[in-house]
Amino acid sequence: MHNLMQDWPLLTSSIIDHAARYHPNRQVITRSVEGPIVESNYAQIRDKALRVAQGLHRLGLGRGDAVGVMAWNTGRHMEIWYGAPGAGAALHTLNPRLFADQLVYIINHAEDKALFIDLDLVPVIEAIADKLPLVRHYIVMTDAAHMPETSLDVLCYEEWVAGQDGDFSWVQVDERDACGICYTSGTTGNPKGVVYTHRSNVLHAMAEVQPDMLGLSSSERVMPVVPLFHANGWSIGYSAPLTGASMVMPGRDLTPAALFEMLELGVSLTAAVPTIWLLLLQYLEAEAKSLSTLKRVVIGGSSCPRAVIETFQQKYGVQVLHAWGMTEMSPLGTVCSFKPEVLEMDTDARVDVQETTGHPPFSVDLKITDDEGAELPWDGQAQGKLWARGPAVVGRYLKADELATVDGWFDTGDVATIDPNGYMAITDRSKDVIKSGGEWISSIELENAAIAHPDVSEAAAVGVPHPKWDERPVLIIVRKAGCDPSAQSILDLVAKGFAKWQVPDDVIFMDEIPHTATGKISKLQLRQVLKDQGYQLPG
């Protein structure tokens, strides 16, 4: 008794087919790179994606080829999101904020044969084109009227798409074929390529839309502020069409005023890193504005300060969903929604839980271990190395000889606790954890405590070498404009939530803190800066 059910491959093309067939009129609203706000829908996006696939096929690109895209979140990007894999190719999303040599490395390493480029990003590619021997086609994502002057030999996207007749079928691929490629930011050495398959992306999207995760449906309107080039776009490019949820695409303008304008177009769910929301909340406060349709906000990428959670919920009535994931996990690992045990708690205790990163969906399995690999208890106290496994978790990096897993588990590089209800809290990156006298101090928890100070705009905690204790924590602080907090007032605030030996030994004020290309604080550079300055601990 086998093969009693249909063999229906899990392909991303079936997601956009479903959206176009059953939710054809659901809007995709974009602030275009040219300027105006434009509207499309799933039927139109599928039609143009099919023409993109046909056009790539005619250029001789298909199975086994990689196609790059460097673009902001727009309807056109969604057309290519489905069009390139629909031609059998793998879509390689490129972060325009990477350094030139990193871009050259990843475009050549992925062997991109064609590049789709947003209008304003053409100069980024022009500057490195002579170092890209494998790229045969450059396609500028605009219409004839807006084509830029460029030294590149380019195609005009809208004219090229209009030149296809649409009499084409998606190229038949295996569900385990490559669908997308995203490179990690590579804190040390070269970035590493994570290759998503059609199967992994479809299963991941189905996990992400569950009620305890993003809870998507056709009555939602979702605005992904997180770029499609960042960690598989948090998979929203698949999850929204899968459920028929309408999309609002903010384009390149992510200023608070611009985001507010787009949020007011009926957005019920949005997603971005904490910095974006800190700025938006400051804007709402300064302009005395409120949010008329927003119900839920997903915050991930780095730890979310308690003050942000409380302001969203208590002042604006917007539920915060703290989330954790990685490029290597497609990216969803956990979402902090409320299980019955948490709903029974009082408001303060519930916000305590919301500072954790939540629990995983079906299809993600987690464990924590000590340095010897022994599993640690889920008591909310024991900190250990966090491991993950699942059908959308990386097994091997692109072109790597060795597996990325140990006994089927992927080492996330994070240090975490898990509580008895299965809520996981990241306490650090394993390379950033501060080890003082053999005990671990969480840099993330120190930073969140310091950022609660009204005069602090950004905080970073790092360990500096100490002759007796191995390492001691210090805080690096960026002041809010026009404010001059004392070091002692910051330490006093932190001391309220920490044991005496965990309180930092010093506060260092800087004008700015170095960040990686994905916007995270670069502890690596920060430690180097302190070293170069010959920094010594007081006393």
C-alpha positions, 0 to 999 in steps of 0.5 A, spaced: 500 500 500 504 505 497 503 511 492 495 512 494 496 520 494 498 524 488 505 526 488 504 534 488 511 537 488 512 543 493 514 548 488 514 556 490 510 557 483 504 553 486 504 559 491 503 565 486 498 560 482 494 559 488 494 567 490 492 569 482 487 564 482 483 564 489 485 571 491 486 575 484 484 582 486 488 582 493 492 588 492 500 589 492 501 597 493 508 599 492 511 606 493 515 605 487 522 607 486 520 612 481 516 616 487 509 615 486 505 610 490 502 604 485 497 598 485 498 591 483 494 585 485 496 577 485 493 576 478 498 581 475 504 579 479 503 572 477 502 574 469 508 578 469 512 573 473 511 568 468 513 573 463 520 574 467 520 566 467 519 566 459 524 572 458 530 568 462 528 562 459 529 566 452 536 569 455 538 561 456 537 561 463 534 556 467 536 550 472 542 550 475 543 558 474 543 563 479 540 570 477 541 576 482 537 581 484 539 588 488 532 591 489 528 594 495 521 592 497 516 593 491 511 589 487 516 589 481 521 585 486 515 580 487 515 579 480 522 577 480 521 573 486 517 568 483 519 569 475 526 567 476 525 560 480 519 559 475 524 559 470 528 554 474 533 558 476 535 560 483 534 567 485 540 570 489 538 577 493 543 582 494 544 587 499 546 594 496 549 596 503 554 590 503 562 593 501 564 593 494 569 587 495 563 583 499 558 584 493 563 582 488 565 576 492 558 573 493 556 575 486 562 571 483 561 565 488 554 564 487 555 565 479 550 570 478 549 570 470 544 576 470 542 581 475 536 585 476 537 592 479 533 598 481 534 604 478 537 608 484 542 602 485 545 602 478 551 606 480 553 600 486 553 595 480 557 600 475 562 601 480 564 593 480 561 590 473 569 590 471 570 584 476 563 580 475 566 576 469 560 571 469 554 576 469 551 576 462 545 581 462 543 587 466 536 589 467 534 595 470 527 595 474 524 601 471 520 603 465 523 606 458 521 613 461 526 613 467 532 609 464 538 612 467 544 614 463 549 608 464 556 605 462 553 598 463 549 594 457 542 594 460 535 592 458 529 596 460 525 591 465 518 593 463 520 593 455 523 586 456 517 584 460 512 587 455 516 583 449 514 576 452 507 574 450 506 570 456 505 563 452 509 559 457 509 554 463 513 554 469 519 550 468 518 543 471 523 543 477 524 538 482 522 540 489 529 539 492 532 544 487 535 551 489 530 556 489 533 562 492 540 564 495 542 568 501 549 570 504 550 570 511 553 577 513 559 573 515 562 576 521 569 573 520 571 570 513 567 571 507 560 571 507 557 564 506 551 562 501 545 559 504 541 555 498 533 555 499 530 549 496 522 550 493 520 544 498 524 548 504 521 555 502 513 552 501 514 548 508 517 554 511 511 559 509 506 554 511 509 554 518 510 561 518 502 563 517 500 559 523 496 562 528 501 562 533 506 565 528 504 570 524 497 568 524 496 570 516 489 570 512 486 573 506 483 579 511 490 581 513 494 587 510 502 586 511 507 591 510 514 587 510 519 593 512 524 588 513 528 587 506 527 582 501 534 581 501 535 580 508 534 573 511 529 570 505 525 577 506 523 573 513 519 569 508 513 574 507 514 574 500 511 567 500 507 567 506 502 573 504 501 570 497 500 563 500 494 566 504 492 571 500 494 577 504 494 583 501 501 587 501 504 594 502 511 595 499 515 601 502 520 601 497 526 605 498 524 610 503 524 608 510 524 614 514 518 614 519 514 619 516 514 615 509 513 608 513 507 612 517 504 614 510 504 607 508 502 604 514 496 608 514 494 604 507 490 599 511 496 595 514 494 590 520 501 587 520 508 589 519 515 587 520 522 590 521 528 590 526 527 594 533 531 600 530 526 602 525 520 602 530 524 606 535 524 611 530 517 610 528 515 611 536 519 617 536 515 620 530 508 618 533 510 622 539 513 628 536 507 629 531 502 626 536 499 621 531 496 614 532 496 608 528 489 607 525 489 600 522 495 596 525 494 590 530 501 586 530 508 588 529 513 583 528 520 585 531 526 581 530 533 581 527 536 583 534 533 584 541 527 588 542 527 593 548 522 592 553 520 600 552 518 599 545 514 593 547 510 597 552 509 603 548 506 599 542 502 595 546 500 600 552 499 607 548 498 604 541 494 598 542 499 594 537 501 587 539 508 586 539 511 579 536 518 578 538 521 573 533 528 570 532 531 567 526 537 566 522 538 566 514 540 559 515 533 557 518 529 561 512 529 564 517 523 563 522 526 560 529 521 562 534 515 567 535 513 570 542 505 569 542 502 567 548 500 560 550 495 559 555 500 559 561 502 566 559 495 568 558 494 567 565 499 571 568 499 579 570 501 584 565 508 585 567 509 578 567 507 577 560 511 583 558 517 579 561 515 573 557 515 578 551 522 579 552 524 572 550 524 570 543 518 565 544 517 558 541 518 555 535 512 552 530 511 545 528 517 544 523 523 547 528 526 543 533 531 546 538 535 544 544 541 547 548 547 544 550 553 545 555 560 545 552 561 538 552 554 537 548 550 534 554 543 537 553 541 542 558 534 543 562 529 547 560 528 551 566 529 558 564 536 559 567 541 554 564 544 557 559 547 553 553 549 553 546 542 553 541 541 548 536 536 547 531 533 542 526 528 542 521 526 542 513 528 549 512 534 549 516 541 549 512 544 542 511 550 545 508 553 551 505 553 553 498 560 549 495 562 547 502 565 540 503 563 539 510 556 539 513 553 545 517 550 540 522 553 535 527 548 529 528 543 533 524 543 539 528 545 546 526 549 550 531 546 557 531 552 560 534 547 563 539 547 562 547 540 561 550 535 559 555 529 555 554 523 555 560 518 549 562 513 552 557 518 552 551 519 559 550 527 560 548 531 567 550 537 568 546 542 571 552 548 572 547 552 570 541 556 565 543 562 569 540 560 575 544 558 572 551 562 575 557 565 570 561 567 573 568 570 569 573 567 562 569 560 565 569 556 568 563 554 575 563 549 576 557 551 582 553 544 583 550 540 583 557 545 589 559 544 593 553 536 592 554 537 595 561 541 601 559 537 603 553 531 604 558 535 610 560 531 616 557 537 619 555 540 613 551 539 612 544 544 606 543 547 601 547 552 596 546 556 591 552 562 588 550 567 584 555 574 587 555 580 582 558 581 582 565 587 579 569 583 576 575 576 575 572 578 573 565 573 578 562 569 584 565 563 588 561 563 595 559 558 599 556 558 603 550 553 608 550 551 613 544 547 619 548 540 622 545 541 628 541 541 634 546 542 629 552 548 629 557 547 623 562 552 621 567 555 614 567 553 613 574 546 614 572 546 609 567 550 604 572 545 605 577 539 603 572 542 597 570 544 595 577 537 594 579 536 588 575 543 585 576 547 581 581 553 586 583 558 582 579 554 583 573 554 590 573 559 593 568 566 596 570 565 602 566 561 606 561 564 609 555 561 615 551 561 614 543 558 619 538 556 612 534 557 605 535 559 601 528 554 596 525 554 591 520 551 591 513 545 588 516 544 594 521 547 590 527 552 592 532 558 590 530 562 587 537 568 585 533 569 592 530 567 595 537 572 590 541 578 592 536 576 600 537 577 599 544 584 595 543 586 600 538 585 606 543 589 602 548 583 602 553 584 600 560 579 598 565 579 603 571 582 601 577 
